[in-house]
Structure formats: structure tokens, C-alpha cells
Amino acid sequence: MIGPTMTPEILARITAARAARDLSDLARQAVGTTAETISPAERIRSARRLRKMANDLVDLVVLAEALAGADWPEITGALSPRLDPDTVKEEYAESVAEWAATTEAEAEEAGAGLEDLDSWYARHREDHDPDLEKPVADLLNRR
């Protein structure tokens, strides 16, 4: 059991961290296939998959910030200053409501295994990355 500090916002941040890890792994694989002889269509599909994963990551980060109480003009400004905050809020409203309704028990179950993210980070951390031992698990200690 993770403990009483698990919230929908923290779960969204953990989910975003998982998405970032998966995106990183797929990007590294794309570098590894640079010299492979594959069709243009395969190479393009692979790049499009990366783009979709990056877009999904942005959506998860927006969700986490909304759940943390960030205001929609700030969120919208970070997404694109050309967008209308009310439109962006409406676009994310259903997801925010669903995640906000997550019970603590559901959040704990879905957040299980966050230590694996910290281990992954430790294995892949470069000198210029933040020097943190438990960047994901520390979410549970910040409140």
C-alpha cells in the first residue's frame, strides 16, 4: 500500500512519468534503427507513433496541472497563446472530472510500481539530469 497521500493529481503525475519513460525508450529505439534498411512507410509510422506519444504526454501533464489547481489561462498560455482558455478547459473537462473522481484506493492500485520509475531513472540518468534518488516516489512526500 502506498499510503494516504495518493491523490488523483499525484496519480496523473505518475502516469505522465510512465508516458515520458515509454516515449524515451521508443525514441532510443528509433535512434537504434537509423541505419536499418526499412521502408519509408515504416520509418514514418515510427515517427508518427513518437509524435502521438508526445501528444499523450502533454495531455497527461495538462491533466496533472489542472488537478493541482493551475488556472486555465496559465495552462492555455503554455499550450498555445492562440487558444481560448474556456475552449481548452472544455476540451479537458471530462478527463479532469473522471480523474478527480478517482478514489484513494483506485489511485493507490493504479500508482503501484512507481519505484520502477525511480529505478528506470537511476539507470538512464545522465550527468546533466537532476540528481534525484527518487524523483517519482518523492511525490508522496511533498505534502
N, C-alpha and C positions, 0 to 999 in steps of 0.2 A: 504494500500500500504506500502510495506516495505521500499522503498527508493532507491535512485540512487546507493547505494553501493553494491547491489546484483550482484554477478558475477557467472559465471559457477563454478569457484573454490569454492566459498562460498556455492553454492548450493550443490556441491558434498560433502562438509564437513557436511552440514545439513543432507543430505541423509545418510551419514555414521553414524551420530549421531542417526538417526532414526533406522538404522540397528543395532547399538550397543544396543539401548534400547530394541528392539524386541528380540535380542539374550539374553539379560539379563533376560527379562521376561520369555522366554521359558526355560532358564536354571533353573530359580527359580521354575518353574512348574515341571521340571524334578526332582528336589530335593523333591518336594512335593509328587511325586508318588513313591518314593523309596520303601515304604512298601506295595504298592498296588500289588495285585496279577494280573499280566498281563503276556501275553505270551512273551517268549524270542524275538520273531519276532517284537512285538510291542515295546519292550524296545530298541531293536537295531535300528528300524526305527526312533524312537525318537532321539536317539543319532546321527544317520546319518543326521537328519534334523538340529540338532545343528551344526554339522560339516559343512554342506552346508552353513548355515547362517554365520558361522565364515569365510568361504572362500569368501563369497559375501562381507562381511565387509572388508576383506583385499583388495579385488579388488576396492572397493569404496575409501579406503584410498590411494591406489596407484594412482587412478584416480585424487583425490584431489591434491596429491603431484605433479603429472605431470602437472596439470593445474596451479599449483602455480609456476611452473618453475624449480622444482627439476630435477637434471640431471639423466639420465638413469643408469649410473654406480652406483650412490648412491642408487637409488631405487632398482636396481638389487641386490646390496650387502645386503640390508635389507631383500629382499625376500629370496635369496639364493646365496651365493658366487659361487656356481657351475654353475649358469646360465650365459648366454651371454647377456650383455646389449642390443645389437641390436635385439636379439630374443625377449626379454621382451618388448622392445619398439614396436616392430612389433605386438606382441600379444595385446597390449593395444591401438595401433594407432587408430583403428576405433572408439573405445569408447571415447578416448581423443578428436578426431576430432568432434564427434557428440556433446559432452558436450561443447566444445569450441564454437560451432556454436549456442548455446542456446542464445536467445535474452534476454535482460534485462526483458522484460515483461513476457516471459516464465519462467525465473528464479524466478521472484517475485511471480508468481502464484504457481509454484512448491514449493517454500520456505515458503508459507503461513503456519501459525500454529506453527512456530518454538518456540513460547512461551510455547507451550505444552511440548516441550522437556525440557525447563528450569524448568517447574513445576514438571515434572516427576523426574528430577534430584534432586530437592529440597526434594521431598517425599522419595526418596531412598538413599540419601546421607548418608554416614557413616562418623564417625569422622576422619578416615584416608584418605578420599577423598578430593580433592581440595576444599577449602572453597570459592566457587564462587556462586554469586547470579544468574547470567545469563550466564552460560558458552557457550550457543549456540547463544543467541541474541547478545552477545558481539562480535561475528564475524563481525557484521555490523558496529561496532565502532572502529575496529582496524586499518582502513586505513585512 
